[in-house]
């Protein structure tokens, strides 16, 4: 499944904002992948129809299933 770049940026930004900046980068990378590496993750927030809509391909769309962290 192709992920929305905006979705990925949001998720990574949220993760980094709450992470300890003193932790080693490799630990942060592993934790980020463990938490958010599921390729189906966007479907927890968006219906398939909305995620693959023309509107979503052109820019940001608000998730309708649940709020982003």
SEMAR-427458 format. One record per residue: residue number from 1; x, y, z of N, C-alpha, C in turn. Coordinates in Angstrom, 1 decimal, padded with zeros to 4 digits, m for minus. Atoms other than C-alpha are relative to their C-alpha. Layout:
// SEMAR-427458
SITE   vexti      n.X      n.Y      n.Z     ca.X     ca.Y     ca.Z      c.X      c.Y      c.Z
SITE     NUM        X        Y        Z        X        Y        Z        X        Y        Z
...
END
This chain:
// SEMAR-427458
SITE   vexti      n.X      n.Y      n.Z     ca.X     ca.Y     ca.Z      c.X      c.Y      c.Z
SITE       1    000.8   m001.2    000.0    000.0    000.0    000.0    000.9    001.2    000.0
SITE       2   m000.7   m001.3    000.0    001.3    003.4   m000.9   m000.5    000.9    001.1
SITE       3    000.4   m000.9   m001.1    001.3    005.8    002.1    000.0    001.4   m000.5
SITE       4    000.0   m001.4    000.2    000.5    009.4    002.0    001.2    000.6    000.6
SITE       5   m001.1   m000.7   m000.6    003.6    011.5    002.5   m000.4    000.9    001.2
SITE       6    000.4   m000.8   m001.1    001.7    013.9    004.7   m000.4   m000.8    001.2
SITE       7    000.4    000.9   m001.2    000.4    011.1    006.9    001.3   m000.5    000.6
SITE       8   m001.3    000.4   m000.6    004.0    009.8    007.3    000.7    001.1    000.7
SITE       9   m000.7   m001.1   m000.6    005.4    013.2    008.1   m000.7    000.3    001.3
SITE      10    000.8   m000.2   m001.2    002.6    013.7    010.7    000.4   m001.0    001.1
SITE      11   m000.3    001.0   m001.0    003.2    010.4    012.4    001.5    000.1    000.5
SITE      12   m001.4   m000.1   m000.4    007.0    010.8    012.4    000.2    001.2    000.9
SITE      13   m000.1   m001.3   m000.8    006.7    014.4    013.7   m000.6   m000.2    001.4
SITE      14    000.6    000.3   m001.3    004.4    013.2    016.5    000.9   m000.9    000.9
SITE      15   m000.9    000.9   m000.8    006.8    010.4    017.5    001.2    000.8    000.5
SITE      16   m001.2   m000.7   m000.4    009.8    012.7    017.5   m000.2    001.0    001.1
SITE      17    000.3   m001.0   m001.0    008.1    015.4    019.5   m000.2   m000.6    001.4
SITE      18    000.2    000.6   m001.3    007.4    012.9    022.3    001.2   m000.8    000.4
SITE      19   m001.2    000.9   m000.3    010.8    011.1    022.1    001.0    000.8    000.8
SITE      20   m001.1   m000.5   m000.7    013.7    011.7    024.4    001.1    000.4   m001.0
SITE      21   m001.0   m000.4    001.0    016.2    013.7    022.3    001.4   m000.5    000.3
SITE      22   m001.3    000.6   m000.3    019.1    012.1    024.1    000.2   m001.4   m000.3
SITE      23   m000.1    001.4    000.4    018.3    008.6    023.0    000.8   m000.2   m001.3
SITE      24   m000.7    000.3    001.2    020.5    007.1    020.4   m000.9   m000.1   m001.2
SITE      25    000.8    000.0    001.2    019.2    007.5    016.8   m000.5   m001.4   m000.4
SITE      26    000.4    001.4    000.5    019.2    003.7    016.1   m001.1   m000.5    000.9
SITE      27    001.1    000.4   m000.9    017.0    003.1    019.2   m001.3    000.7   m000.5
SITE      28    001.2   m000.7    000.4    014.6    005.8    018.0   m000.6   m000.6   m001.3
SITE      29    000.4    000.6    001.3    014.5    004.3    014.5   m000.7   m001.3    000.2
SITE      30    000.7    001.3   m000.2    013.7    000.8    015.8   m001.4    000.2    000.7
SITE      31    001.2   m000.2   m000.7    011.0    002.1    018.1   m001.1    000.6   m001.0
SITE      32    000.9   m000.6    001.0    009.4    004.2    015.3   m000.5   m001.1   m000.9
SITE      33    000.5    001.1    000.9    009.3    001.2    013.0   m000.9   m001.0    000.7
SITE      34    000.9    000.9   m000.8    007.9   m001.0    015.8   m001.4    000.5    000.2
SITE      35    001.3   m000.6   m000.3    005.1    001.4    016.6   m000.8    000.3   m001.3
SITE      36    000.7   m000.6    001.2    004.3    002.8    013.1    000.3   m000.7   m001.3
SITE      37   m000.4    000.6    001.2    005.8    000.4    010.6   m001.0   m000.8   m000.8
SITE      38    001.0    000.9    000.7    002.6   m001.5    009.7   m000.5    000.8   m001.2
SITE      39    000.4   m000.7    001.2    001.8   m000.7    006.1   m001.5    000.2   m000.1
SITE      40    001.4   m000.2    000.0   m001.9   m000.9    006.9   m000.4    001.1    001.0
SITE      41    000.3   m001.0   m001.0   m001.6    001.8    009.6   m000.9    001.1   m000.5
SITE      42    000.9   m001.0    000.4   m003.3    004.5    007.5   m001.5   m000.4    000.0
SITE      43    001.4    000.4    000.0   m006.4    002.4    007.3   m000.6   m000.1    001.4
SITE      44    000.5   m000.2   m001.4   m006.8    002.7    011.1   m000.6    001.4    000.1
SITE      45    000.4   m001.4   m000.1   m007.5    006.4    010.4   m000.9    000.4   m001.2
SITE      46    000.7   m000.3    001.2   m008.9    006.5    006.9   m000.7   m001.2   m000.6
SITE      47    000.6    001.1    000.8   m011.4    004.4    004.9    000.8   m000.1   m001.2
SITE      48   m000.7    000.2    001.3   m009.9    002.9    001.8   m000.4    001.0   m001.1
SITE      49    000.5   m001.0    001.0   m012.1    005.1   m000.3    000.6    001.4    000.1
SITE      50   m000.6   m001.4   m000.2   m010.9    008.3    001.3    001.5    000.0   m000.2
SITE      51   m001.4    000.0    000.2   m007.3    007.3    001.4    000.5   m000.1   m001.4
SITE      52   m000.4    000.1    001.4   m007.2    006.5   m002.3   m000.8    000.9   m000.9
SITE      53    000.8   m000.9    000.8   m009.4    009.3   m003.4    000.9    001.0   m000.7
SITE      54   m000.7   m001.0    000.8   m008.4    012.0   m005.9    000.4    001.2    001.0
SITE      55   m000.3   m001.1   m000.9   m008.6    014.6   m003.1    001.3   m000.4    000.9
SITE      56   m001.1    000.4   m000.9   m006.1    012.6   m000.9    001.3    000.0   m000.9
SITE      57   m001.2    000.0    000.9   m003.7    012.2   m003.9    000.5    001.4   m000.2
SITE      58   m000.4   m001.4    000.3   m003.7    016.0   m004.3    000.5    000.8    001.2
SITE      59   m000.3   m000.7   m001.2   m003.2    017.0   m000.7   m000.5   m000.7    001.2
SITE      60    000.4    000.5   m001.3   m004.1    016.6    002.9   m001.5   m000.2    000.1
SITE      61    001.4    000.2   m000.3   m007.4    015.1    003.9   m000.1   m000.4    001.5
SITE      62    000.2    000.3   m001.4   m008.7    014.8    007.5   m000.5   m001.4    000.1
SITE      63    000.4    001.4   m000.2   m009.0    011.2    008.7   m001.5    000.0    000.6
SITE      64    001.3    000.0   m000.4   m012.6    010.2    009.2   m000.3   m001.1    001.0
SITE      65    000.3    001.1   m000.9   m012.3    007.0    011.3    000.4    000.3    001.4
SITE      66   m000.4   m000.4   m001.3   m010.3    008.4    014.2    001.0    001.1   m000.1
SITE      67   m001.0   m001.1    000.1   m008.1    011.4    015.0    001.4   m000.5    000.0
SITE      68   m001.4    000.3    000.0   m004.4    011.3    014.4    000.6    000.3    001.3
SITE      69   m000.7   m000.3   m001.3   m002.1    011.2    017.4    000.6    001.4    000.0
END
